[in-house]
Amino acid sequence: MFKTRLLSGIVLVAAAFVLLLTGGDILLISTFVISCIGLFELYRVFGMEKEAPGILGYLAAMVYYADLRFDFLWDTMIFVLGYLILLMFVYVFTYPRYRTEQLLAAFFGVFYVAVMLSFVWQTRMLPAGSYIVWLVFLCSWGCDTCAYCVGVLIGKHKMSPKLSPKKSVEGAVGGVLGAALLTILYGLAFKKAMGTEVSHILIMGAISAVGALISMVGDLTASAIKRNYEIKDYGTLIPGHGGILDRFDSVIFTAPIIYFLAAYFL
């Protein structure tokens, strides 16, 4: 299992490396595809991955990503309200086929998965985004790794015993500090290429610390949904890791945080 998990992790990191370096439409399309797979996994939990609400969710994600590229909606609320109204059409005219929680999950899923993941691409499109976008993964995956290592070594106090009994307060602190340290080292390594000052690198470290803290909420959110519906993993797409949502649960929350903090402070 460890070997499988390690090899899958290497392939995943390599794929992320290539896509983030490439950026542009290739990254946008890849993020859209990943979002649709994540939506499929989430909708499967609610038994509607191939039903009308799920299909409408995939179409809504497609419209949202098309708008990111071509900017044809002059107000985001058009998308939000339009999608909600169409869902209500499905709910009313197929009643009582779908339960209320299924429609709520369909609406929630588009924003939880597709919209929030889109901030990976949006961060890449910022000025100096080719460097800043890596903070998303230093926060999420870096925090996960550091938190696990510290937790195994000195973890004693449970952070959320009912939701995730293996996570510790010590691990959480180690994850936040580890993500900040990794970001500072990353910033120093590419200081000349980025054309930035040490003060900005320290700000990057602080942004990563906040992002790492939020990434834990993303991780626990995915765990809470799985526990509520008594499933172990969202899927089996990534051997040793589970599905897209199992691996990108923290990225989902980290990406928008990094985008807005970087856009404001850097």
Backbone as numpy.savetxt, mean C-alpha at the origin, in Angstrom:
# Nx Ny Nz CAx CAy CAz Cx Cy Cz
10.11 -23.46 3.38 9.28 -22.25 3.38 10.15 -20.99 3.38
11.22 -21.00 4.21 12.07 -19.82 4.28 12.74 -19.55 2.94
13.21 -20.64 2.28 13.87 -20.48 0.99 12.90 -19.92 -0.05
11.67 -20.44 -0.05 10.65 -19.97 -0.98 10.33 -18.50 -0.73
10.18 -18.16 0.54 9.88 -16.77 0.92 11.02 -15.84 0.51
12.26 -16.29 0.72 13.42 -15.47 0.37 13.50 -15.24 -1.13
13.34 -16.31 -1.91 13.43 -16.19 -3.37 12.31 -15.29 -3.91
11.10 -15.46 -3.37 9.99 -14.61 -3.80 10.25 -13.16 -3.45
10.83 -12.94 -2.25 11.16 -11.58 -1.84 12.18 -10.93 -2.75
13.18 -11.71 -3.18 14.21 -11.18 -4.08 13.60 -10.80 -5.43
12.75 -11.67 -5.95 12.07 -11.39 -7.23 11.18 -10.15 -7.11
10.48 -10.04 -5.99 9.59 -8.90 -5.76 10.37 -7.60 -5.69
11.47 -7.60 -4.97 12.30 -6.40 -4.85 12.90 -6.03 -6.21
13.34 -7.04 -6.95 13.91 -6.79 -8.28 12.87 -6.17 -9.21
11.65 -6.70 -9.17 10.58 -6.16 -10.01 10.25 -4.72 -9.62
10.18 -4.46 -8.30 9.92 -3.10 -7.82 11.03 -2.16 -8.26
12.26 -2.63 -8.19 13.43 -1.83 -8.58 13.32 -1.40 -10.04
13.02 -2.34 -10.91 12.93 -2.05 -12.34 11.78 -1.09 -12.62
10.61 -1.35 -12.03 9.42 -0.52 -12.29 9.60 0.90 -11.77
10.20 1.04 -10.57 10.38 2.37 -10.01 11.43 3.16 -10.77
12.45 2.48 -11.26 13.45 3.17 -12.08 12.85 3.62 -13.41
11.99 2.78 -13.97 11.39 3.10 -15.27 10.37 4.23 -15.15
9.49 4.13 -14.15 8.48 5.17 -13.92 7.52 5.31 -15.09
6.94 6.49 -15.23 6.07 6.81 -16.36 4.88 5.88 -16.50
4.47 5.67 -17.75 3.27 4.88 -18.04 3.43 3.41 -17.63
4.65 2.90 -17.72 4.86 1.50 -17.35 4.58 1.31 -15.87
5.04 2.21 -15.04 4.76 2.12 -13.60 3.28 2.33 -13.34
2.66 3.27 -14.05 1.24 3.53 -13.86 0.40 2.29 -14.20
0.67 1.68 -15.34 -0.07 0.49 -15.76 0.18 -0.66 -14.79
1.43 -0.82 -14.36 1.76 -1.89 -13.42 1.04 -1.70 -12.09
0.99 -0.45 -11.63 0.29 -0.16 -10.37 -1.20 -0.43 -10.51
-1.76 -0.11 -11.68 -3.17 -0.41 -11.93 -3.43 -1.91 -11.90
-2.57 -2.68 -12.54 -2.73 -4.15 -12.55 -2.63 -4.71 -11.14
-1.64 -4.24 -10.37 -1.49 -4.69 -8.99 -2.73 -4.32 -8.17
-3.26 -3.13 -8.43 -4.46 -2.69 -7.72 -5.65 -3.59 -8.03
-5.80 -3.96 -9.29 -6.92 -4.83 -9.68 -6.79 -6.21 -9.04
-5.57 -6.73 -8.97 -5.37 -8.02 -8.31 -5.70 -7.90 -6.82
-5.25 -6.79 -6.21 -5.57 -6.55 -4.80 -7.06 -6.42 -4.57
-7.75 -5.73 -5.48 -9.21 -5.61 -5.39 -9.88 -6.98 -5.50
-9.39 -7.79 -6.43 -9.94 -9.14 -6.60 -9.80 -9.94 -5.31
-8.62 -9.84 -4.67 -8.40 -10.56 -3.42 -9.32 -10.06 -2.31
-9.49 -8.75 -2.23 -10.36 -8.20 -1.20 -11.82 -8.56 -1.46
-12.26 -8.43 -2.71 -13.65 -8.73 -3.04 -13.96 -10.22 -2.85
-12.94 -11.06 -3.01 -13.15 -12.49 -2.80 -13.52 -12.79 -1.35
-12.98 -11.99 -0.43 -13.32 -12.14 0.99 -14.83 -11.95 1.20
-15.42 -11.05 0.41 -16.83 -10.73 0.56 -17.71 -11.48 -0.45
-17.10 -12.41 -1.20 -17.85 -13.23 -2.13 -18.42 -12.48 -3.31
-17.69 -11.49 -3.81 -18.23 -10.71 -4.94 -17.15 -10.38 -5.96
-16.08 -11.21 -6.00 -14.99 -10.92 -6.92 -15.40 -11.03 -8.39
-16.46 -11.81 -8.67 -16.94 -11.96 -10.04 -18.38 -11.48 -10.19
-18.86 -10.78 -9.19 -20.23 -10.27 -9.20 -20.27 -8.81 -9.65
-21.47 -8.31 -9.88 -21.63 -6.95 -10.40 -20.93 -5.87 -9.57
-21.05 -5.87 -8.22 -20.35 -4.84 -7.44 -18.84 -4.89 -7.62
-18.29 -6.11 -7.71 -16.85 -6.25 -7.92 -16.43 -5.76 -9.28
-17.19 -6.14 -10.30 -16.87 -5.69 -11.66 -16.94 -4.17 -11.76
-17.93 -3.59 -11.10 -18.04 -2.12 -11.07 -16.83 -1.50 -10.37
-16.33 -2.19 -9.34 -15.13 -1.72 -8.65 -13.91 -1.72 -9.55
-13.74 -2.78 -10.35 -12.61 -2.82 -11.29 -12.73 -1.70 -12.32
-13.95 -1.47 -12.81 -14.16 -0.40 -13.79 -13.89 0.97 -13.18
-14.28 1.15 -11.92 -14.02 2.42 -11.23 -12.52 2.65 -11.09
-11.79 1.60 -10.76 -10.33 1.70 -10.66 -9.73 2.09 -12.01
-10.27 1.51 -13.08 -9.78 1.82 -14.43 -10.01 3.29 -14.76
-11.21 3.80 -14.43 -11.52 5.21 -14.69 -10.60 6.11 -13.89
-10.37 5.75 -12.63 -9.51 6.56 -11.77 -8.08 6.64 -12.32
-7.53 5.50 -12.74 -6.16 5.50 -13.26 -6.08 6.20 -14.62
-7.13 6.05 -15.43 -7.16 6.77 -16.71 -7.17 8.28 -16.47
-7.90 8.71 -15.43 -7.94 10.14 -15.11 -6.59 10.64 -14.62
-5.86 9.79 -13.88 -4.52 10.18 -13.46 -3.62 10.46 -14.66
-3.82 9.68 -15.69 -2.97 9.84 -16.88 -3.43 10.95 -17.81
-4.77 11.06 -18.01 -5.28 11.99 -19.02 -6.01 13.20 -18.44
-6.29 13.19 -17.15 -6.87 14.33 -16.44 -8.14 14.86 -17.12
-9.15 13.99 -17.25 -10.38 14.40 -17.91 -11.51 14.71 -16.93
-11.32 14.42 -15.63 -12.33 14.77 -14.63 -11.89 16.05 -13.93
-12.70 17.11 -14.04 -12.28 18.40 -13.48 -12.49 18.48 -11.98
-13.17 17.48 -11.39 -13.38 17.45 -9.95 -13.43 16.00 -9.50
-12.60 15.64 -8.52 -12.55 14.26 -8.04 -13.89 13.78 -7.49
-14.68 14.72 -6.97 -15.98 14.33 -6.41 -16.92 13.76 -7.48
-16.69 14.09 -8.74 -17.47 13.49 -9.82 -17.25 11.99 -9.82
-16.01 11.59 -9.68 -15.67 10.17 -9.63 -16.28 9.50 -8.40
-16.10 10.13 -7.23 -16.57 9.54 -5.97 -18.09 9.37 -5.99
-18.80 10.44 -6.31 -20.27 10.39 -6.28 -20.82 9.53 -7.42
-20.18 9.60 -8.58 -20.63 8.78 -9.71 -20.53 7.30 -9.40
-19.41 6.91 -8.81 -19.21 5.51 -8.44 -20.22 5.07 -7.38
-20.43 5.92 -6.39 -21.39 5.59 -5.33 -22.81 5.43 -5.88
-23.20 6.34 -6.76 -24.55 6.28 -7.34 -24.73 5.01 -8.18
-23.70 4.66 -8.97 -23.79 3.44 -9.78 -23.89 2.20 -8.90
-23.17 2.20 -7.79 -23.28 1.08 -6.85 -24.69 0.97 -6.29
-25.29 2.12 -6.00 -26.65 2.11 -5.47 -27.65 1.61 -6.52
-27.38 1.92 -7.80 -28.20 1.37 -8.87 -28.16 -0.16 -8.85
-26.94 -0.69 -8.73 -26.77 -2.15 -8.67 -27.51 -2.72 -7.46
-27.35 -2.06 -6.33 -27.97 -2.52 -5.08 -29.50 -2.56 -5.20
-30.06 -1.49 -5.74 -31.53 -1.36 -5.79 -32.14 -2.30 -6.83
-31.57 -2.32 -8.03 -32.20 -3.05 -9.13 -31.87 -4.54 -9.15
-31.00 -4.98 -8.23 -30.76 -6.43 -8.10 -31.23 -6.93 -6.73
-31.84 -6.05 -5.96 -32.27 -6.40 -4.60 -33.17 -7.64 -4.62
-32.96 -8.60 -3.70 -32.05 -8.61 -2.54 -30.80 -9.45 -2.76
-30.25 -9.43 -3.96 -29.12 -10.31 -4.28 -27.88 -9.99 -3.44
-27.60 -8.72 -3.22 -26.38 -8.33 -2.51 -26.71 -7.72 -1.15
-25.87 -8.05 -0.19 -26.03 -7.51 1.16 -25.40 -6.12 1.24
-25.86 -5.35 2.20 -25.36 -3.98 2.36 -23.84 -3.95 2.55
-23.31 -4.88 3.36 -21.87 -4.88 3.61 -21.06 -5.17 2.36
-21.64 -5.90 1.40 -20.93 -6.15 0.14 -20.79 -4.87 -0.67
-21.86 -4.08 -0.70 -21.79 -2.80 -1.43 -20.83 -1.83 -0.75
-20.85 -1.82 0.58 -19.92 -0.96 1.32 -18.48 -1.38 1.07
-18.25 -2.71 1.03 -16.91 -3.21 0.77 -16.45 -2.88 -0.65
-17.37 -2.93 -1.60 -17.04 -2.59 -2.98 -16.59 -1.14 -3.08
-17.31 -0.26 -2.40 -16.96 1.17 -2.41 -15.64 1.40 -1.67
-15.53 0.83 -0.49 -14.32 0.95 0.33 -13.09 0.43 -0.40
-13.24 -0.71 -1.09 -12.09 -1.36 -1.71 -11.38 -0.50 -2.74
-12.14 0.23 -3.55 -11.53 1.06 -4.59 -10.60 2.10 -3.98
-11.00 2.69 -2.87 -10.17 3.73 -2.24 -9.06 3.11 -1.39
-9.39 2.04 -0.70 -8.41 1.36 0.15 -7.27 0.77 -0.67
-7.58 0.17 -1.80 -6.55 -0.50 -2.61 -6.10 0.37 -3.79
-7.01 0.64 -4.72 -6.62 1.29 -5.97 -6.14 2.72 -5.79
-6.93 3.53 -5.08 -6.57 4.94 -4.93 -5.30 5.10 -4.09
-5.23 4.41 -2.96 -4.07 4.58 -2.09 -2.79 4.04 -2.73
-2.89 2.93 -3.45 -1.70 2.41 -4.13 -1.23 3.33 -5.26
-2.16 4.09 -5.84 -1.79 4.97 -6.94 -0.77 6.02 -6.51
-0.66 6.25 -5.22 0.28 7.26 -4.75 1.73 6.82 -4.89
1.95 5.55 -5.17 3.31 5.12 -5.54 3.71 5.83 -6.83
2.82 5.76 -7.82 3.09 6.45 -9.10 3.11 7.96 -8.91
2.17 8.49 -8.15 2.09 9.93 -7.95 3.35 10.46 -7.24
3.88 9.68 -6.31 5.13 10.07 -5.65 6.28 10.05 -6.64
6.29 9.04 -7.51 7.34 8.95 -8.54 7.31 10.14 -9.48
6.14 10.76 -9.65 6.00 11.88 -10.57 6.31 13.24 -9.94
6.60 13.25 -8.64 6.99 14.49 -7.98 8.37 14.95 -8.48
8.70 16.25 -8.34 10.07 16.68 -8.60 11.01 15.87 -7.69
12.04 15.33 -8.27 12.96 14.43 -7.56 12.25 13.16 -7.09
11.11 12.84 -7.72 10.35 11.65 -7.35 11.10 10.36 -7.59
12.03 10.37 -8.54 12.81 9.16 -8.81 13.63 8.75 -7.60
13.90 9.69 -6.70 14.61 9.38 -5.44 13.62 9.25 -4.27
12.65 10.13 -4.23 11.72 10.16 -3.09 10.86 8.91 -3.03
10.49 8.34 -4.19 9.58 7.19 -4.21 10.12 6.00 -3.42
11.44 5.92 -3.31 12.02 4.79 -2.57 11.70 4.86 -1.09
11.34 6.04 -0.60 10.98 6.18 0.81 9.73 5.35 1.13
8.85 5.19 0.16 7.64 4.38 0.38 8.02 2.97 0.81
9.02 2.42 0.15 9.40 1.03 0.42 10.39 0.93 1.57
11.21 1.96 1.76 12.07 1.99 2.94 11.22 2.04 4.21
10.10 2.77 4.13 9.19 2.87 5.28 8.46 1.56 5.55
7.88 1.01 4.50 7.02 -0.15 4.68 7.82 -1.44 4.82
8.52 -1.84 3.78 9.27 -3.09 3.84 10.46 -3.00 4.79
11.12 -1.82 4.82 12.24 -1.63 5.75 11.79 -1.70 7.19
10.65 -1.07 7.47 10.08 -1.11 8.83 9.71 -2.53 9.22
9.09 -3.27 8.29 8.72 -4.66 8.56 9.93 -5.49 8.97
11.00 -5.35 8.19 12.21 -6.14 8.45 12.85 -5.77 9.78
13.01 -4.47 10.01 13.63 -4.01 11.26 12.78 -4.37 12.47
11.46 -4.22 12.34 10.56 -4.54 13.44 10.63 -6.02 13.78
10.70 -6.86 12.75 10.79 -8.31 12.96 12.09 -8.67 13.70
13.20 -8.11 13.23 14.50 -8.42 13.83 14.57 -7.98 15.29
14.15 -6.74 15.56 14.18 -6.23 16.93 13.20 -7.00 17.81
12.03 -7.30 17.26 11.02 -8.04 18.02 11.51 -9.42 18.42
12.18 -10.10 17.50 12.71 -11.44 17.80 13.80 -11.36 18.87
14.61 -10.32 18.81 15.75 -10.20 19.74 15.32 -9.74 21.13
14.50 -8.71 21.22 14.21 -8.13 22.55 12.73 -7.88 22.79
11.87 -8.30 21.88 10.44 -8.03 22.03 9.82 -8.73 23.23
9.19 -7.96 24.11 8.55 -8.52 25.30 7.10 -8.04 25.47
6.85 -6.79 25.15 5.54 -6.20 25.38 4.70 -6.26 24.11
3.56 -6.93 24.17 2.71 -7.10 23.00 2.06 -5.77 22.60
2.10 -5.47 21.30 1.54 -4.22 20.82 0.02 -4.34 20.62
-0.40 -5.47 20.06 -1.83 -5.71 19.84 -2.08 -7.20 20.00
-2.15 -7.66 21.25 -2.18 -9.11 21.51 -3.33 -9.87 20.86
-4.49 -9.25 20.74 -5.62 -9.95 20.13 -5.55 -9.96 18.61
-5.05 -8.89 18.04 -5.02 -8.76 16.59 -3.77 -9.39 15.98
-2.62 -9.11 16.58 -1.36 -9.65 16.05 -0.42 -9.95 17.22
-0.58 -11.13 17.83 0.15 -11.44 19.06 1.67 -11.49 18.93
2.18 -11.62 17.70 3.64 -11.71 17.53 4.30 -10.34 17.47
3.53 -9.29 17.29 4.11 -7.95 17.18 4.30 -7.36 18.58
5.46 -6.74 18.77 5.78 -6.16 20.08 6.01 -4.66 19.98
5.91 -4.00 21.13 6.17 -2.56 21.19 7.63 -2.29 20.84
8.52 -3.15 21.35 9.94 -2.99 21.05 10.20 -3.12 19.55
9.52 -4.08 18.93 9.66 -4.25 17.49 9.16 -3.04 16.72
8.05 -2.47 17.18 7.49 -1.29 16.53 8.46 -0.11 16.60
9.04 0.09 17.78 10.02 1.18 17.94 11.24 0.92 17.05
11.69 -0.33 17.03 12.82 -0.69 16.18 12.51 -0.49 14.71
11.27 -0.77 14.31 10.88 -0.59 12.92 10.88 0.87 12.51
10.36 1.73 13.38 10.32 3.17 13.09 11.73 3.75 13.02
12.54 3.43 14.01 13.92 3.93 14.03 14.73 3.36 12.88
14.51 2.08 12.59 15.23 1.42 11.50 14.89 2.05 10.15
13.61 2.35 9.92 13.20 2.97 8.66 13.81 4.36 8.53
13.84 5.12 9.63 14.44 6.46 9.61 15.93 6.37 9.32
16.61 5.42 9.96 18.05 5.26 9.76 18.37 4.83 8.33
17.60 3.87 7.81 17.81 3.43 6.43 17.63 4.58 5.45
16.64 5.43 5.72 16.39 6.57 4.83 17.53 7.58 4.90
18.04 7.84 6.09 19.16 8.77 6.23 20.39 8.24 5.50
20.67 6.94 5.66 21.80 6.33 4.96 21.59 6.40 3.45
20.35 6.16 3.02 20.02 6.26 1.60 20.24 7.69 1.10
19.79 8.67 1.88 19.95 10.06 1.50 21.41 10.48 1.41
22.21 10.02 2.36 23.64 10.34 2.35 24.33 9.71 1.15
23.90 8.48 0.81 24.51 7.77 -0.32 24.22 8.48 -1.64
23.03 9.08 -1.75 22.64 9.73 -3.00 22.56 11.25 -2.86
23.23 11.78 -1.86 23.18 13.22 -1.58 23.62 14.04 -2.79
24.69 13.66 -3.40 25.20 14.41 -4.54 24.26 14.30 -5.74
23.77 13.11 -6.00 22.87 12.90 -7.14 21.57 13.67 -6.96
21.08 13.74 -5.75 19.83 14.46 -5.48 20.05 15.96 -5.41
21.30 16.37 -5.20 21.60 17.79 -5.07 20.94 18.40 -3.86
20.98 17.70 -2.75 20.28 18.14 -1.55 21.23 18.37 -0.39
20.73 19.01 0.65 21.52 19.31 1.83 21.25 18.28 2.93
22.13 18.25 3.92 21.97 17.32 5.03 20.66 17.58 5.77
20.26 18.85 5.86 19.01 19.18 6.55 17.81 18.50 5.87
17.84 18.44 4.54 16.78 17.79 3.80 16.81 16.27 4.03
17.99 15.73 4.16 18.12 14.29 4.42 17.53 13.95 5.79
17.76 14.82 6.75 17.17 14.61 8.09 15.65 14.70 8.03
15.14 15.62 7.21 13.69 15.73 7.02 13.16 14.45 6.38
13.90 13.91 5.42 13.52 12.64 4.81 13.44 11.54 5.85
14.41 11.53 6.76 14.41 10.54 7.83 13.18 10.67 8.72
12.82 11.92 9.03 11.63 12.16 9.86 10.36 11.74 9.13
10.30 12.01 7.82 9.15 11.61 7.02 9.02 10.08 7.01
10.16 9.40 6.89 10.15 7.95 6.90 9.70 7.39 8.25
10.07 8.07 9.33 9.65 7.63 10.66 8.13 7.70 10.78
7.55 8.80 10.29 6.09 8.93 10.31 5.45 7.88 9.41
6.02 7.72 8.22 5.51 6.72 7.28 5.57 5.31 7.85
6.66 5.00 8.54 6.82 3.67 9.14 5.76 3.42 10.21
5.49 4.45 11.00 4.46 4.33 12.03 3.10 4.06 11.41
2.79 4.79 10.34 1.51 4.61 9.64 1.46 3.25 8.95
2.62 2.77 8.47 2.65 1.49 7.77 2.19 0.35 8.67
2.45 0.47 9.97 2.01 -0.56 10.90 0.49 -0.60 11.00
-0.14 0.56 10.89 -1.60 0.61 10.87 -2.12 -0.12 9.62
-1.43 0.07 8.50 -1.81 -0.63 7.28 -1.70 -2.13 7.43
-0.61 -2.57 8.03 -0.39 -4.00 8.28 -1.48 -4.57 9.17
-1.79 -3.86 10.25 -2.80 -4.33 11.21 -4.22 -4.25 10.63
-4.45 -3.28 9.75 -5.76 -3.19 9.10 -6.03 -4.44 8.27
-5.04 -4.83 7.47 -5.18 -6.04 6.65 -5.37 -7.27 7.53
-4.65 -7.32 8.65 -4.78 -8.44 9.58 -6.17 -8.48 10.21
-6.70 -7.30 10.54 -8.02 -7.23 11.17 -9.10 -7.76 10.23
-9.02 -7.40 8.95 -10.00 -7.89 7.98 -9.91 -9.40 7.86
-8.67 -9.92 7.80 -8.50 -11.37 7.70 -9.04 -12.09 8.92
-8.82 -11.54 10.09 -9.32 -12.18 11.31 -10.84 -12.13 11.38
-11.41 -11.03 10.96 -12.88 -10.92 10.96 -13.53 -11.99 10.09
-12.84 -12.32 8.99 -13.41 -13.29 8.04 -12.69 -14.64 8.08
-11.83 -14.80 9.08 -11.19 -16.09 9.38 -10.45 -16.68 8.17
-9.59 -15.86 7.57 -8.74 -16.35 6.49 -7.28 -16.10 6.87
-6.41 -16.95 6.38 -4.98 -16.84 6.72 -4.28 -15.82 5.82
-4.49 -15.96 4.51 -3.88 -15.07 3.53 -4.93 -14.61 2.53
-4.66 -13.50 1.88 -5.57 -13.00 0.86 -5.46 -13.78 -0.44
-4.30 -14.41 -0.66 -4.10 -15.15 -1.90 -2.82 -15.97 -1.85
-2.45 -16.52 -2.99 -1.25 -17.35 -3.09 -0.36 -16.90 -4.25
-0.59 -15.70 -4.73 0.14 -15.23 -5.91 1.65 -15.16 -5.68
2.04 -14.74 -4.47 3.47 -14.59 -4.15 3.86 -15.72 -3.20
4.53 -16.76 -3.69 4.87 -17.91 -2.84 5.61 -17.50 -1.56
5.11 -17.99 -0.45 5.74 -17.69 0.84 5.28 -16.39 1.46
4.59 -15.57 0.69 4.13 -14.27 1.20 2.61 -14.14 1.20
1.94 -14.90 0.34 0.48 -14.79 0.23 0.09 -14.04 -1.03
-0.89 -13.17 -0.90 -1.36 -12.41 -2.04 -0.79 -11.00 -2.09
-1.28 -10.22 -3.03 -0.85 -8.83 -3.18 -1.11 -8.05 -1.89
-2.30 -8.20 -1.32 -2.64 -7.45 -0.11 -1.81 -7.88 1.09
-1.35 -9.13 1.10 -0.50 -9.59 2.19 0.87 -8.92 2.13
1.34 -8.63 0.93 2.67 -8.05 0.78 2.65 -6.53 0.69
1.54 -5.97 0.19 1.46 -4.52 -0.01 0.58 -3.83 1.03
0.20 -4.56 2.09 -0.70 -3.98 3.09 -0.14 -2.71 3.71
1.16 -2.70 4.01 1.76 -1.51 4.61 2.06 -0.43 3.57
2.38 -0.85 2.33 2.63 0.11 1.25 1.38 0.93 0.97
0.21 0.29 1.05 -1.07 0.95 0.78 -1.23 2.20 1.64
-0.86 2.11 2.92 -1.00 3.24 3.82 0.18 4.20 3.73
1.35 3.66 3.44 2.56 4.49 3.44 2.63 5.42 2.23
2.23 4.94 1.06 2.39 5.70 -0.17 1.75 7.08 -0.12
0.47 7.22 0.27 -0.11 8.58 0.32 0.52 9.47 1.37
0.95 8.88 2.50 1.60 9.67 3.55 2.91 10.25 3.03
3.72 9.42 2.38 4.99 9.89 1.83 4.75 10.95 0.76
3.75 10.74 -0.07 3.46 11.70 -1.14 3.17 13.08 -0.57
2.24 13.16 0.37 1.83 14.47 0.88 2.91 15.11 1.74
3.60 14.34 2.55 4.67 14.91 3.37 5.83 15.39 2.51
6.19 14.59 1.50 7.29 14.97 0.60 6.91 16.20 -0.23
5.67 16.24 -0.70 5.23 17.39 -1.51 5.24 18.67 -0.69
4.98 18.56 0.60 4.89 19.75 1.45 6.26 20.16 2.00
7.07 19.19 2.43 8.31 19.51 3.15 9.58 19.47 2.29
9.55 18.77 1.15 10.79 18.62 0.37 10.75 19.44 -0.91
